[in-house]
Amino acid sequence: MDDVSRYIDQHRARFVDELATWVKIPAISSDPSHVKDMAANAEHLKNHLAALGPDQVEVWPTKGHPAVFAEWNHAPGKPTLLVYGHHDVQPVDPLPEWISPPFEPAIREGRMWGRGVVDDKGQVMIHANAIEAFVKTQKKLPINLKLIVEGEEEIGSENLDELMRANASRLAADFVCVSDTAMFGRGIPSLCVGLRGLMYLEVTVSGPKGDLHSGSFGGGVANPVNVLAKMIAKLHDDDGKVTVPGFYDKVAILTAAERKEIASLPFDEKEWLASTGSPAISGEKGFSTLERVWARPTLDCNGIWGGFQGEGAKTIIPARASAKISCRLVPHQEPEEIQQLVASYLKKLAPPGVTVRVEYMHGGRPYLAPTDHPVFEVAKRAFTRAFGKPTVFIREGGSIPFVRTIADATGKPCLLMGFGQPDENAHAPNEWLDLENFHLGIKSAAFLYDELSRIGKS
Amino acid sequence: MDDVSRYIDQHRARFVDELATWVKIPAISSDPSHVKDMAANAEHLKNHLAALGPDQVEVWPTKGHPAVFAEWNHAPGKPTLLVYGHHDVQPVDPLPEWISPPFEPAIREGRMWGRGVVDDKGQVMIHANAIEAFVKTQKKLPINLKLIVEGEEEIGSENLDELMRANASRLAADFVCVSDTAMFGRGIPSLCVGLRGLMYLEVTVSGPKGDLHSGSFGGGVANPVNVLAKMIAKLHDDDGKVTVPGFYDKVAILTAAERKEIASLPFDEKEWLASTGSPAISGEKGFSTLERVWARPTLDCNGIWGGFQGEGAKTIIPARASAKISCRLVPHQEPEEIQQLVASYLKKLAPPGVTVRVEYMHGGRPYLAPTDHPVFEVAKRAFTRAFGKPTVFIREGGSIPFVRTIADATGKPCLLMGFGQPDENAHAPNEWLDLENFHLGIKSAAFLYDELSRIGKS
């Protein structure tokens, strides 16, 4: 492992350059105008991996954006690890808030700044670089490794299930590793053992057939913006609980042991709050902040719009108003069921003066890892070897639908070994990647492959 | 008066042609690219009036678009009437919805179609044509008449107050007539005796310093969109009453006589509702639809925006959310006072997890005519002579700030004698003018001048 580790040190600068080159491709999966960029993005990754001596490397087309698959089967008798990542990125608006342009990666303060640097191109490259270090120094990997990098994670991984079903035998593995999460704090190696799920919908409230003069008609017809506001307001009670009937019915209650484990983490609530810039903590009554964001379901408006939004004043009763509403889900909530509950309730809340349309956009199921499986100890050891610090179990409030999908499909434990930072602006302007973490991440991945080579197949 | 009436009949076609010629000038006051058109528009009107033998006709420049002023002082000892109109027009978007181009006036179905045909060029020409009929048949007008036609009505009459102050003595009159409103229904002569005022503000709710990942942070900080929705929802109670403390304190309660008069109008609520396209009537409990839109104050969101509004899904806690909120006011509410009440209440409704900023945009005071003044009977008689039908008193839910301004400045009664139709699309595509109404409007104006000549100065 010394050769491998030295190789990673020696090629540190080039690894950074190569990541920057890839980040320049604006791979925004949600925007139809970037379809060609998505293809170029996948092609770029395929070419990069092709230079690392895989048995196979392929671009897998889907109904949407393509995925990239590669495999190294140089270790007969050794376990097979399936590594998952994604090559698509979030949209960039509001663009004016970026200090440097999102697709012109810049290095400042020991960080790389740009869209996708940490979510998830940087984390994909951590594995590519670890693979390279073995291949170049040892001629082969110590385990069998399969890499699947999808192009639709930021839009709900809609075609991933089908892709996995169609390629089930090629994706078969003993363990799964997902690198798309953040560490608990700066330099604290963390294994994520829980993810929230997601339910995302768009609701539109329509009133008049067109915008009306608010003088001539104001007071006589329902105003869709006011109505939508009232409907949204009724989705929470004064304790911050979601009021949608049935919403909490299947929620797994946190055990006393789980609450104790969460409470034992070195969580600095003041610092966390400062990182958001919000003036105060807020949330469901009766739970700590970590419990709220990791293990309690939520309902949030991600966007709202309707009527006149320009400069100045326009006196209209808007014809319609819309909102994007999403719920973060916890075991054992199911996205489709929650979607139906929320949609029904929204329709029930609407007064006769409007019509309501609800469009289900996408969902993802929550995940909780079987932490008593021995591979979690193996992963902890690898992480600790790279960082020189104890590894903690954490959860993540976000969603990676793939994790639950592959966990259910394979029945294999899924290691969530993430190298992001909690305040890295993953879905916001000025996304950044800590370059020291990037470097130690490459080493952690290498140690993981090494540690896994010493245990049997699962 | 027979000569005058016959002249109006004989020149009917030419009056229509002359209006069409003027309508061709695209006098959109809100669009800086039409500054030259605004000047040409004023010049066109000035030249038209100059041919009608005025003592004076002038273009009055302002900081914005020019006004046109003319006066006929041929009737010593007779009262002076000040007629107000405006020569600017609304924007035309969405252009594709126009059946014929907005500035190429077309005649179909007994109507002229084009931008400004009724709001307000047609109504200005009604007076110009009535003046012409007297001048050509009687060599003079039966009263003294002053005509002020401003160029900024559609953008808030920002420079009108200053213009009026600077020319107070030249604008002095016994009575004021504004022709910029609509009739109650097809062929029902209507005097508008009440206008609502306006208070317009913008509120912004800020939470995190930037958009946050709704997975990592959702549940832990206040979401500005949800908070704004909750604040807006709390501005009305379940009976549709505005909950802002003090909001109704100065509202003039409708008298039993006023309610009876409103109830006696041939109002077709089904037709009114159908014209909006809304699925149901909605509004403040305890009042009829006409009472609600004419004589009760309202609070409406004219626009709302925040967070992600694009195609697809973006899972964020938005950094901020904003809404444009306006109130229609009735006597004796004052815009500045209502602004302070609404702003204070909005700030009070905000939870600790957000900050709130309120920006006051503009306002206008409500108007209620002194209908017991004898000039209203005079105006009714004139209208009835032209249309052969009884004249009704109506109100208008919209605002014409000039009316209250001139009423307060002069202390004189203001006659709102409008010739539009309620469904004339004044601020929408396919604006139209009923040509029969245009013709009878010219006669009504002539009869008004004649009737006023028989009473004393006010």
Interface residues (C-beta under 8 A of the other chain):
Chain A: S30 D31 P32 Q90 P91 D93 P94 E97 I155 G156 A182 R196 L198 Y200 G207 P208 K209 G210 L212 H213 S214 G215 S216 F217 G218 G219 G220 V221 A222 N223 V225 N226 L228 A229 K230 I232 A233 K234 L235 H236 W272 L273 T276 G277 S278 P279 A280 I281 S282 G283 E284 T289 R292 V293 R296 T298 D300 C301 N302 G303 I304 W305 G306 G307 F308 Q309 G312 A313 K314 T315 I316 I317 P318 A319 A321 S322 A323 K324 S326 R328 P351 P352 G353 V354 T355 M361 H362 E396 G397 G398 S399 P422 N425 A426 H427 A428 P429 N430
Chain B: G156 R196 L198 Y200 G207 P208 K209 G210 D211 L212 H213 S214 G215 S216 F217 G218 G219 G220 V221 A222 N223 V225 N226 L228 A229 K230 I232 A233 K234 L235 H236 W272 L273 T276 G277 S278 P279 A280 I281 S282 G283 E284 T289 R292 V293 R296 T298 D300 C301 N302 G303 I304 W305 G306 G307 F308 Q309 G310 E311 G312 A313 K314 T315 I316 I317 P318 A319 A321 A323 K324 S326 R328 P351 P352 G353 V354 T355 M361 H362 E396 G397 G398 S399 P422 A426 H427 A428
